[in-house]
């Protein structure tokens, strides 16, 4: 099994998810404000539990995944970020890329935490998976995430429909195959 890293930044600890995170994780994935641009309804307790357990599966089988984002000062779980392989049924396909994503609790927005966390995660991925392109999918109405993606070096490469219109972004600027 791949070793799941812990990455520290000046204000954050990016670490493996813990079972003890479940209450905060459940609240995050049940919050309609958090999910507004994801195109999914708030998750039930059961679905959220499966999602939490699936984070370890990504690491085990693929060597990458999402990490919990914790405020270093308080030790509070505030969200997650990282990479996944979802094998989405969409065209163009982004299979074989590091699909990059982040999700933070609303009270953590506007503090630069997502940029800080994702910059560290991208640096880690560039070392571990230097030949894998990175992609992200973002709702065109999600201005803050589009702005963050641009700061991280992502550019629009395509538009498609996945439960509504989405923008596919690529970190290399090369459209997915």
N, C-alpha and C positions, 0 to 999 in steps of 0.2 A: 504494500500500500504506500502511496506517495505520502511524504511528510507534508502536513498542512502547515504553512509558514505562519509566523507571527511577525508583523511588520509594524514598526513604530514610526510615528511622525512627531513633529513638535507638540501637537495637541491630541493625537489620536493613537489608539491601538487597534490594528487590524488583525483579527485573530480568528481561529476556528470558532464556529458556533458551538455553544454549550446547551445542554438540555435546560439548564437554569435560565437561558435566554427566552424560553418559550412564552412566558406571559407578555413580555415586551414585544416579541416577534409576532405573537398573535394580535396584539393591539395595532402594530404597524400594518399588517396585512388585512386588517378589518377596517381600516380607516379610509373612508371614501375620498378624502382629500389627497391621501397618498396615492391612491389607485386611479385618480381622475384621468390620467393620460395613458394608463397601461392597457386599457381596453378590457379589463376584467372586473367582475363584481367583487365586493369584499369577500375574503375567504372565510370559510367556516373553520371552526377549531380543528376538525379532522383534516381538512385540506392543508391548513397551515402546519399541522404536525407532520404530515407527509412531506411538505416542502422543506421543513427544517431538516428532516432526516435525509432528504435528497441532496442537500448541500455536501454531505460527506461522500455520497456516491459519486458525485462529479470528481472530487479529489481522488477517490480510490481508483476509478476507471480511467480518468483522463489526465490526471496530474495537475488540474487546475479547477477552479470553482469560485464560489463567493466566500468572502470573509465577513464576519461580524465587524461592525464599526462601533468602537467604544470611545467615549470621551476619556482621555487620559486622566484629567483632573478629578472627575467624579466616578469613573468606572461604570457609567451608565451606557447601556446599549442604545444606540441612536439610529441604527440602520445596517445596511449591508451593501457591499459592492464587490465586483469581480468579473468573472468570465464564465460563460456557459456554452454548451452545445445542445440546442433544443431540438434540432432537426425539424424546423418549422416547415409546414407545407405552404411555401410561398415561392413566387418567382419575382426577381431572381433569388436563387438559393444563397444562403450565407453559411451553409454547412462547410465544415473544415476551417472556419475562422474562429477567432476568440470573440464571441459575442459579448460585448462589454456592457455592463449595466450597473446602476446604483439606485438606491432607494433609502431616503432618510426621513425620519419623523419630522412633521411640519415645524416643531419648535427648534429644530436644528437647521432649518433653511436660512440662507442669507448670511451664514457665518464663515463661508469658505471651506467648510468641512468636506463637501463632495469633491471639490478641486484638490484639496490636500490628500484625501484618501485615494482618489483615482490616479493622481500623478504617481503616487508611491506604487500602486498596483500595476500600472502600465510599465513603470521602470522594472518591477519584478518580472513581469511577463516578457519584456523585451530581452531579458537575460535568459530566462528559462525556455522560451519559445521564439527565438529570434526570426524564424522563417515563417511563422504563422501570421497572416494578416489579421487585423482587428476590425470589427464592425460594431455598429450600434444601430438599433432601430428606435426611432423617436416619433411620437405624435407631432404633426406639424404645428399644432397649437401650443405645444409645450416649450415656450420661449426660453425659460430658464435652463432646461436641459439642452436645448439646441445651442445656447450660448456657452454652456459648460463644455459640450462636445467640441465646439470650435476651439476653445482654449486648450483642449487636450489634443488638438491636431486632427480631428475628424472633419471630413468634408462630405457633402452630399454626393452620393453615387447613383441613387435610383429612388423612385417612389413606387409604392405598390400598395396592395390592400391586404391587411391582416386584421380582421375584425374592425375595419375602418382604415382610413388612409394612414400610412406611415412613411417616414423618410428613412431610407437606408443610408447610413454614413459609413465611410471607410477611412481608416487612419492613414492609409497609404495613398488615398485619392484614386485608387484603381477600383473600378466597379467590380462587385463580386461576379463570379462566373455564372 
